[in-house]
Amino acid sequence: MALVKVKKNFQITIPNSLRKKLSIVEGEYMEVEDKDGELIMRPVKMVHPDHEYFYTKEWQKDESEADKDIREGKVIGPFDNVDDCIEALES
């Protein structure tokens, strides 16, 4: 258990070991509650975990490339049926 000091404006510093363990970074939100006289803090992710991959650098890079290809007309389709789509993909 770490000991922290309440500073000006009632701020506390979360120990580095806990920040790393819980992946807490500056600017994130924390949920705070009183539970039987104890202060309970939990990190809150503002993005649903199922959607986090949309915000990764790799995903955003690929999205940017796809948008560029669409703007430049580097797309195929639409297709009237699945067979035409498969044929285009195989060529």
Backbone atoms as SQL, in Angstrom:
CREATE TABLE atoms (id INTEGER PRIMARY KEY, chain TEXT, resi INTEGER, resn TEXT, atom TEXT, x REAL, y REAL, z REAL);
INSERT INTO atoms VALUES
  (1, 'A', 1, 'MET', 'N', 0.852, -1.179, 0.000),
  (2, 'A', 1, 'MET', 'CA', 0.000, 0.000, 0.000),
  (3, 'A', 1, 'MET', 'C', 0.893, 1.237, 0.000),
  (4, 'A', 2, 'ALA', 'N', 0.569, 2.176, -0.858),
  (5, 'A', 2, 'ALA', 'CA', 1.361, 3.399, -0.980),
  (6, 'A', 2, 'ALA', 'C', 0.739, 4.505, -0.136),
  (7, 'A', 3, 'LEU', 'N', 1.582, 5.375, 0.379),
  (8, 'A', 3, 'LEU', 'CA', 1.144, 6.534, 1.142),
  (9, 'A', 3, 'LEU', 'C', 1.311, 7.761, 0.251),
  (10, 'A', 4, 'VAL', 'N', 0.235, 8.520, 0.075),
  (11, 'A', 4, 'VAL', 'CA', 0.294, 9.734, -0.743),
  (12, 'A', 4, 'VAL', 'C', -0.193, 10.907, 0.099),
  (13, 'A', 5, 'LYS', 'N', 0.214, 12.108, -0.290),
  (14, 'A', 5, 'LYS', 'CA', -0.144, 13.321, 0.440),
  (15, 'A', 5, 'LYS', 'C', -1.160, 14.116, -0.363),
  (16, 'A', 6, 'VAL', 'N', -2.179, 14.626, 0.316),
  (17, 'A', 6, 'VAL', 'CA', -3.160, 15.502, -0.318),
  (18, 'A', 6, 'VAL', 'C', -2.509, 16.880, -0.425),
  (19, 'A', 7, 'LYS', 'N', -2.443, 17.392, -1.641),
  (20, 'A', 7, 'LYS', 'CA', -1.763, 18.663, -1.894),
  (21, 'A', 7, 'LYS', 'C', -2.777, 19.777, -2.150),
  (22, 'A', 8, 'LYS', 'N', -2.265, 20.933, -2.579),
  (23, 'A', 8, 'LYS', 'CA', -3.102, 22.092, -2.879),
  (24, 'A', 8, 'LYS', 'C', -4.222, 21.675, -3.840),
  (25, 'A', 9, 'ASN', 'N', -5.383, 22.230, -3.657),
  (26, 'A', 9, 'ASN', 'CA', -6.573, 21.923, -4.455),
  (27, 'A', 9, 'ASN', 'C', -6.977, 20.456, -4.326),
  (28, 'A', 10, 'PHE', 'N', -6.573, 19.806, -3.231),
  (29, 'A', 10, 'PHE', 'CA', -6.944, 18.425, -2.905),
  (30, 'A', 10, 'PHE', 'C', -6.462, 17.414, -3.935),
  (31, 'A', 11, 'GLN', 'N', -5.326, 17.700, -4.552),
  (32, 'A', 11, 'GLN', 'CA', -4.764, 16.789, -5.547),
  (33, 'A', 11, 'GLN', 'C', -3.882, 15.749, -4.872),
  (34, 'A', 12, 'ILE', 'N', -3.893, 14.540, -5.448),
  (35, 'A', 12, 'ILE', 'CA', -2.991, 13.479, -5.014),
  (36, 'A', 12, 'ILE', 'C', -2.272, 12.949, -6.241),
  (37, 'A', 13, 'THR', 'N', -1.127, 12.326, -6.035),
  (38, 'A', 13, 'THR', 'CA', -0.369, 11.721, -7.119),
  (39, 'A', 13, 'THR', 'C', -0.507, 10.215, -7.006),
  (40, 'A', 14, 'ILE', 'N', -0.934, 9.583, -8.081),
  (41, 'A', 14, 'ILE', 'CA', -1.034, 8.123, -8.109),
  (42, 'A', 14, 'ILE', 'C', 0.371, 7.571, -8.304),
  (43, 'A', 15, 'PRO', 'N', 0.806, 6.690, -7.433),
  (44, 'A', 15, 'PRO', 'CA', 2.165, 6.149, -7.558),
  (45, 'A', 15, 'PRO', 'C', 2.429, 5.528, -8.928),
  (46, 'A', 16, 'ASN', 'N', 3.656, 5.694, -9.402),
  (47, 'A', 16, 'ASN', 'CA', 4.066, 5.231, -10.722),
  (48, 'A', 16, 'ASN', 'C', 3.777, 3.741, -10.928),
  (49, 'A', 17, 'SER', 'N', 4.045, 2.925, -9.935),
  (50, 'A', 17, 'SER', 'CA', 3.827, 1.484, -10.075),
  (51, 'A', 17, 'SER', 'C', 2.354, 1.170, -10.356),
  (52, 'A', 18, 'LEU', 'N', 1.446, 1.907, -9.723),
  (53, 'A', 18, 'LEU', 'CA', 0.014, 1.694, -9.965),
  (54, 'A', 18, 'LEU', 'C', -0.406, 2.250, -11.319),
  (55, 'A', 19, 'ARG', 'N', 0.161, 3.413, -11.693),
  (56, 'A', 19, 'ARG', 'CA', -0.169, 3.983, -13.010),
  (57, 'A', 19, 'ARG', 'C', 0.215, 3.014, -14.112),
  (58, 'A', 20, 'LYS', 'N', 1.397, 2.422, -14.011),
  (59, 'A', 20, 'LYS', 'CA', 1.850, 1.467, -15.030),
  (60, 'A', 20, 'LYS', 'C', 0.989, 0.215, -15.021),
  (61, 'A', 21, 'LYS', 'N', 0.750, -0.323, -13.836),
  (62, 'A', 21, 'LYS', 'CA', -0.042, -1.562, -13.712),
  (63, 'A', 21, 'LYS', 'C', -1.440, -1.394, -14.298),
  (64, 'A', 22, 'LEU', 'N', -2.054, -0.232, -14.074),
  (65, 'A', 22, 'LEU', 'CA', -3.427, 0.014, -14.521),
  (66, 'A', 22, 'LEU', 'C', -3.498, 0.784, -15.835),
  (67, 'A', 23, 'SER', 'N', -2.340, 1.050, -16.454),
  (68, 'A', 23, 'SER', 'CA', -2.272, 1.779, -17.735),
  (69, 'A', 23, 'SER', 'C', -2.987, 3.122, -17.668),
  (70, 'A', 24, 'ILE', 'N', -2.741, 3.862, -16.606),
  (71, 'A', 24, 'ILE', 'CA', -3.344, 5.182, -16.439),
  (72, 'A', 24, 'ILE', 'C', -2.382, 6.224, -17.008),
  (73, 'A', 25, 'VAL', 'N', -2.899, 7.081, -17.892),
  (74, 'A', 25, 'VAL', 'CA', -2.073, 8.138, -18.461),
  (75, 'A', 25, 'VAL', 'C', -2.724, 9.492, -18.180),
  (76, 'A', 26, 'GLU', 'N', -1.926, 10.544, -18.277),
  (77, 'A', 26, 'GLU', 'CA', -2.408, 11.896, -18.031),
  (78, 'A', 26, 'GLU', 'C', -3.585, 12.216, -18.940),
  (79, 'A', 27, 'GLY', 'N', -4.617, 12.812, -18.363),
  (80, 'A', 27, 'GLY', 'CA', -5.784, 13.219, -19.141),
  (81, 'A', 27, 'GLY', 'C', -6.929, 12.220, -19.075),
  (82, 'A', 28, 'GLU', 'N', -6.666, 11.017, -18.585),
  (83, 'A', 28, 'GLU', 'CA', -7.744, 10.035, -18.481),
  (84, 'A', 28, 'GLU', 'C', -8.644, 10.366, -17.292),
  (85, 'A', 29, 'TYR', 'N', -9.814, 9.771, -17.293),
  (86, 'A', 29, 'TYR', 'CA', -10.784, 9.998, -16.229),
  (87, 'A', 29, 'TYR', 'C', -10.717, 8.876, -15.207),
  (88, 'A', 30, 'MET', 'N', -11.046, 9.262, -13.961),
  (89, 'A', 30, 'MET', 'CA', -11.116, 8.311, -12.871),
  (90, 'A', 30, 'MET', 'C', -12.498, 8.403, -12.244),
  (91, 'A', 31, 'GLU', 'N', -13.062, 7.268, -11.918),
  (92, 'A', 31, 'GLU', 'CA', -14.322, 7.218, -11.183),
  (93, 'A', 31, 'GLU', 'C', -13.959, 7.150, -9.699),
  (94, 'A', 32, 'VAL', 'N', -14.577, 7.987, -8.889),
  (95, 'A', 32, 'VAL', 'CA', -14.254, 8.048, -7.469),
  (96, 'A', 32, 'VAL', 'C', -15.536, 7.857, -6.669),
  (97, 'A', 33, 'GLU', 'N', -15.470, 6.992, -5.651),
  (98, 'A', 33, 'GLU', 'CA', -16.646, 6.784, -4.806),
  (99, 'A', 33, 'GLU', 'C', -16.231, 6.538, -3.358),
  (100, 'A', 34, 'ASP', 'N', -17.165, 6.782, -2.463),
  (101, 'A', 34, 'ASP', 'CA', -16.974, 6.504, -1.042),
  (102, 'A', 34, 'ASP', 'C', -17.641, 5.161, -0.771),
  (103, 'A', 35, 'LYS', 'N', -16.871, 4.220, -0.288),
  (104, 'A', 35, 'LYS', 'CA', -17.418, 2.899, 0.033),
  (105, 'A', 35, 'LYS', 'C', -17.084, 2.602, 1.493),
  (106, 'A', 36, 'ASP', 'N', -18.071, 2.792, 2.332),
  (107, 'A', 36, 'ASP', 'CA', -17.908, 2.552, 3.773),
  (108, 'A', 36, 'ASP', 'C', -16.724, 3.315, 4.360),
  (109, 'A', 37, 'GLY', 'N', -16.596, 4.589, 3.982),
  (110, 'A', 37, 'GLY', 'CA', -15.545, 5.433, 4.526),
  (111, 'A', 37, 'GLY', 'C', -14.203, 5.307, 3.829),
  (112, 'A', 38, 'GLU', 'N', -14.124, 4.495, 2.792),
  (113, 'A', 38, 'GLU', 'CA', -12.889, 4.353, 2.019),
  (114, 'A', 38, 'GLU', 'C', -13.078, 4.990, 0.654),
  (115, 'A', 39, 'LEU', 'N', -12.029, 5.615, 0.168),
  (116, 'A', 39, 'LEU', 'CA', -12.060, 6.247, -1.148),
  (117, 'A', 39, 'LEU', 'C', -11.660, 5.205, -2.184),
  (118, 'A', 40, 'ILE', 'N', -12.539, 4.929, -3.109),
  (119, 'A', 40, 'ILE', 'CA', -12.287, 3.946, -4.167),
  (120, 'A', 40, 'ILE', 'C', -12.159, 4.695, -5.494),
  (121, 'A', 41, 'MET', 'N', -11.049, 4.453, -6.200),
  (122, 'A', 41, 'MET', 'CA', -10.817, 5.093, -7.505),
  (123, 'A', 41, 'MET', 'C', -10.647, 4.011, -8.557),
  (124, 'A', 42, 'ARG', 'N', -11.295, 4.207, -9.712),
  (125, 'A', 42, 'ARG', 'CA', -11.167, 3.283, -10.833),
  (126, 'A', 42, 'ARG', 'C', -10.931, 4.068, -12.114),
  (127, 'A', 43, 'PRO', 'N', -9.973, 3.624, -12.945),
  (128, 'A', 43, 'PRO', 'CA', -9.806, 4.267, -14.246),
  (129, 'A', 43, 'PRO', 'C', -11.032, 4.002, -15.111),
  (130, 'A', 44, 'VAL', 'N', -11.439, 5.017, -15.857),
  (131, 'A', 44, 'VAL', 'CA', -12.596, 4.889, -16.735),
  (132, 'A', 44, 'VAL', 'C', -12.142, 5.131, -18.166),
  (133, 'A', 45, 'LYS', 'N', -12.349, 4.168, -19.025),
  (134, 'A', 45, 'LYS', 'CA', -12.037, 4.323, -20.446),
  (135, 'A', 45, 'LYS', 'C', -13.283, 4.889, -21.121),
  (136, 'A', 46, 'MET', 'N', -13.109, 5.986, -21.833),
  (137, 'A', 46, 'MET', 'CA', -14.247, 6.646, -22.463),
  (138, 'A', 46, 'MET', 'C', -14.640, 5.982, -23.776),
  (139, 'A', 47, 'VAL', 'N', -13.814, 5.058, -24.252),
  (140, 'A', 47, 'VAL', 'CA', -14.120, 4.313, -25.466),
  (141, 'A', 47, 'VAL', 'C', -14.440, 2.890, -25.049),
  (142, 'A', 48, 'HIS', 'N', -15.526, 2.359, -25.583),
  (143, 'A', 48, 'HIS', 'CA', -15.890, 0.979, -25.262),
  (144, 'A', 48, 'HIS', 'C', -14.741, 0.062, -25.668),
  (145, 'A', 49, 'PRO', 'N', -14.369, -0.896, -24.811),
  (146, 'A', 49, 'PRO', 'CA', -13.243, -1.780, -25.122),
  (147, 'A', 49, 'PRO', 'C', -13.348, -2.483, -26.473),
  (148, 'A', 50, 'ASP', 'N', -14.560, -2.789, -26.904),
  (149, 'A', 50, 'ASP', 'CA', -14.735, -3.447, -28.208),
  (150, 'A', 50, 'ASP', 'C', -14.379, -2.530, -29.372),
  (151, 'A', 51, 'HIS', 'N', -14.298, -1.215, -29.119),
  (152, 'A', 51, 'HIS', 'CA', -14.033, -0.257, -30.191),
  (153, 'A', 51, 'HIS', 'C', -12.644, 0.360, -30.105),
  (154, 'A', 52, 'GLU', 'N', -11.850, -0.056, -29.112),
  (155, 'A', 52, 'GLU', 'CA', -10.534, 0.551, -28.919),
  (156, 'A', 52, 'GLU', 'C', -9.639, 0.422, -30.144),
  (157, 'A', 53, 'TYR', 'N', -9.753, -0.672, -30.895),
  (158, 'A', 53, 'TYR', 'CA', -8.869, -0.868, -32.049),
  (159, 'A', 53, 'TYR', 'C', -9.074, 0.212, -33.106),
  (160, 'A', 54, 'PHE', 'N', -10.264, 0.828, -33.151),
  (161, 'A', 54, 'PHE', 'CA', -10.503, 1.905, -34.121),
  (162, 'A', 54, 'PHE', 'C', -9.565, 3.080, -33.883),
  (163, 'A', 55, 'TYR', 'N', -9.076, 3.225, -32.656),
  (164, 'A', 55, 'TYR', 'CA', -8.287, 4.394, -32.288),
  (165, 'A', 55, 'TYR', 'C', -6.792, 4.104, -32.209),
  (166, 'A', 56, 'THR', 'N', -6.376, 2.915, -32.634),
  (167, 'A', 56, 'THR', 'CA', -4.947, 2.618, -32.650),
  (168, 'A', 56, 'THR', 'C', -4.301, 3.336, -33.828),
  (169, 'A', 57, 'LYS', 'N', -2.997, 3.603, -33.712),
  (170, 'A', 57, 'LYS', 'CA', -2.282, 4.276, -34.794),
  (171, 'A', 57, 'LYS', 'C', -2.345, 3.467, -36.076),
  (172, 'A', 58, 'GLU', 'N', -2.209, 2.144, -35.957),
  (173, 'A', 58, 'GLU', 'CA', -2.226, 1.278, -37.148),
  (174, 'A', 58, 'GLU', 'C', -3.570, 1.369, -37.872),
  (175, 'A', 59, 'TRP', 'N', -4.673, 1.303, -37.105),
  (176, 'A', 59, 'TRP', 'CA', -6.004, 1.356, -37.721),
  (177, 'A', 59, 'TRP', 'C', -6.211, 2.713, -38.395),
  (178, 'A', 60, 'GLN', 'N', -5.869, 3.781, -37.720),
  (179, 'A', 60, 'GLN', 'CA', -6.066, 5.120, -38.278),
  (180, 'A', 60, 'GLN', 'C', -5.222, 5.325, -39.535),
  (181, 'A', 61, 'LYS', 'N', -4.007, 4.775, -39.552),
  (182, 'A', 61, 'LYS', 'CA', -3.151, 4.854, -40.739),
  (183, 'A', 61, 'LYS', 'C', -3.821, 4.138, -41.911),
  (184, 'A', 62, 'ASP', 'N', -4.323, 2.929, -41.668),
  (185, 'A', 62, 'ASP', 'CA', -4.995, 2.168, -42.727),
  (186, 'A', 62, 'ASP', 'C', -6.267, 2.867, -43.211),
  (187, 'A', 63, 'GLU', 'N', -7.008, 3.469, -42.271),
  (188, 'A', 63, 'GLU', 'CA', -8.215, 4.218, -42.645),
  (189, 'A', 63, 'GLU', 'C', -7.852, 5.388, -43.559),
  (190, 'A', 64, 'SER', 'N', -6.770, 6.075, -43.230),
  (191, 'A', 64, 'SER', 'CA', -6.318, 7.207, -44.027),
  (192, 'A', 64, 'SER', 'C', -5.940, 6.762, -45.442),
  (193, 'A', 65, 'GLU', 'N', -5.243, 5.636, -45.533),
  (194, 'A', 65, 'GLU', 'CA', -4.869, 5.105, -46.848),
  (195, 'A', 65, 'GLU', 'C', -6.104, 4.706, -47.650),
  (196, 'A', 66, 'ALA', 'N', -7.078, 4.103, -47.000),
  (197, 'A', 66, 'ALA', 'CA', -8.306, 3.707, -47.686),
  (198, 'A', 66, 'ALA', 'C', -9.066, 4.936, -48.191),
  (199, 'A', 67, 'ASP', 'N', -9.151, 5.981, -47.364),
  (200, 'A', 67, 'ASP', 'CA', -9.818, 7.219, -47.782),
  (201, 'A', 67, 'ASP', 'C', -9.127, 7.823, -49.006),
  (202, 'A', 68, 'LYS', 'N', -7.796, 7.789, -49.002),
  (203, 'A', 68, 'LYS', 'CA', -7.041, 8.322, -50.132),
  (204, 'A', 68, 'LYS', 'C', -7.335, 7.516, -51.401),
  (205, 'A', 69, 'ASP', 'N', -7.344, 6.190, -51.296),
  (206, 'A', 69, 'ASP', 'CA', -7.644, 5.342, -52.451),
  (207, 'A', 69, 'ASP', 'C', -9.038, 5.625, -52.999),
  (208, 'A', 70, 'ILE', 'N', -9.994, 5.822, -52.115),
  (209, 'A', 70, 'ILE', 'CA', -11.364, 6.118, -52.550),
  (210, 'A', 70, 'ILE', 'C', -11.401, 7.458, -53.284),
  (211, 'A', 71, 'ARG', 'N', -10.739, 8.492, -52.708),
  (212, 'A', 71, 'ARG', 'CA', -10.701, 9.805, -53.362),
  (213, 'A', 71, 'ARG', 'C', -10.078, 9.716, -54.743),
  (214, 'A', 72, 'GLU', 'N', -9.039, 8.880, -54.903),
  (215, 'A', 72, 'GLU', 'CA', -8.330, 8.753, -56.173),
  (216, 'A', 72, 'GLU', 'C', -8.981, 7.751, -57.123),
  (217, 'A', 73, 'GLY', 'N', -10.106, 7.178, -56.706),
  (218, 'A', 73, 'GLY', 'CA', -10.820, 6.240, -57.575),
  (219, 'A', 73, 'GLY', 'C', -10.156, 4.884, -57.689),
  (220, 'A', 74, 'LYS', 'N', -9.289, 4.550, -56.772),
  (221, 'A', 74, 'LYS', 'CA', -8.601, 3.259, -56.801),
  (222, 'A', 74, 'LYS', 'C', -9.440, 2.192, -56.096),
  (223, 'A', 75, 'VAL', 'N', -10.632, 1.989, -56.621),
  (224, 'A', 75, 'VAL', 'CA', -11.552, 0.993, -56.058),
  (225, 'A', 75, 'VAL', 'C', -12.153, 0.177, -57.195),
  (226, 'A', 76, 'ILE', 'N', -12.666, -0.983, -56.862),
  (227, 'A', 76, 'ILE', 'CA', -13.378, -1.796, -57.843),
  (228, 'A', 76, 'ILE', 'C', -14.789, -2.026, -57.330),
  (229, 'A', 77, 'GLY', 'N', -15.704, -2.275, -58.256),
  (230, 'A', 77, 'GLY', 'CA', -17.083, -2.501, -57.848),
  (231, 'A', 77, 'GLY', 'C', -17.877, -1.222, -58.047),
  (232, 'A', 78, 'PRO', 'N', -19.127, -1.207, -57.706),
  (233, 'A', 78, 'PRO', 'CA', -19.885, -2.298, -57.091),
  (234, 'A', 78, 'PRO', 'C', -20.144, -3.442, -58.073),
  (235, 'A', 79, 'PHE', 'N', -20.512, -4.560, -57.533),
  (236, 'A', 79, 'PHE', 'CA', -20.742, -5.757, -58.333),
  (237, 'A', 79, 'PHE', 'C', -22.205, -6.148, -58.287),
  (238, 'A', 80, 'ASP', 'N', -22.648, -6.773, -59.388),
  (239, 'A', 80, 'ASP', 'CA', -24.037, -7.229, -59.465),
  (240, 'A', 80, 'ASP', 'C', -24.241, -8.537, -58.708),
  (241, 'A', 81, 'ASN', 'N', -23.143, -9.298, -58.550),
  (242, 'A', 81, 'ASN', 'CA', -23.274, -10.572, -57.848),
  (243, 'A', 81, 'ASN', 'C', -21.922, -10.973, -57.246),
  (244, 'A', 82, 'VAL', 'N', -21.955, -12.007, -56.436),
  (245, 'A', 82, 'VAL', 'CA', -20.755, -12.470, -55.742),
  (246, 'A', 82, 'VAL', 'C', -19.713, -12.993, -56.719),
  (247, 'A', 83, 'ASP', 'N', -20.159, -13.698, -57.752),
  (248, 'A', 83, 'ASP', 'CA', -19.214, -14.265, -58.716),
  (249, 'A', 83, 'ASP', 'C', -18.370, -13.185, -59.389),
  (250, 'A', 84, 'ASP', 'N', -19.000, -12.068, -59.756),
  (251, 'A', 84, 'ASP', 'CA', -18.252, -10.960, -60.375),
  (252, 'A', 84, 'ASP', 'C', -17.241, -10.384, -59.386),
  (253, 'A', 85, 'CYS', 'N', -17.629, -10.290, -58.121),
  (254, 'A', 85, 'CYS', 'CA', -16.723, -9.775, -57.085),
  (255, 'A', 85, 'CYS', 'C', -15.521, -10.702, -56.929),
  (256, 'A', 86, 'ILE', 'N', -15.755, -11.997, -56.831),
  (257, 'A', 86, 'ILE', 'CA', -14.661, -12.968, -56.668),
  (258, 'A', 86, 'ILE', 'C', -13.733, -12.939, -57.879),
  (259, 'A', 87, 'GLU', 'N', -14.313, -12.835, -59.058),
  (260, 'A', 87, 'GLU', 'CA', -13.519, -12.781, -60.280),
  (261, 'A', 87, 'GLU', 'C', -12.594, -11.541, -60.266),
  (262, 'A', 88, 'ALA', 'N', -13.122, -10.392, -59.842),
  (263, 'A', 88, 'ALA', 'CA', -12.331, -9.180, -59.789),
  (264, 'A', 88, 'ALA', 'C', -11.212, -9.303, -58.753),
  (265, 'A', 89, 'LEU', 'N', -11.500, -9.930, -57.637),
  (266, 'A', 89, 'LEU', 'CA', -10.494, -10.093, -56.587),
  (267, 'A', 89, 'LEU', 'C', -9.380, -11.050, -57.020),
  (268, 'A', 90, 'GLU', 'N', -9.708, -12.037, -57.816),
  (269, 'A', 90, 'GLU', 'CA', -8.731, -13.020, -58.270),
  (270, 'A', 90, 'GLU', 'C', -7.871, -12.516, -59.429),
  (271, 'A', 91, 'SER', 'N', -8.329, -11.456, -60.079),
  (272, 'A', 91, 'SER', 'CA', -7.562, -10.959, -61.235),
  (273, 'A', 91, 'SER', 'C', -6.531, -9.942, -60.836);
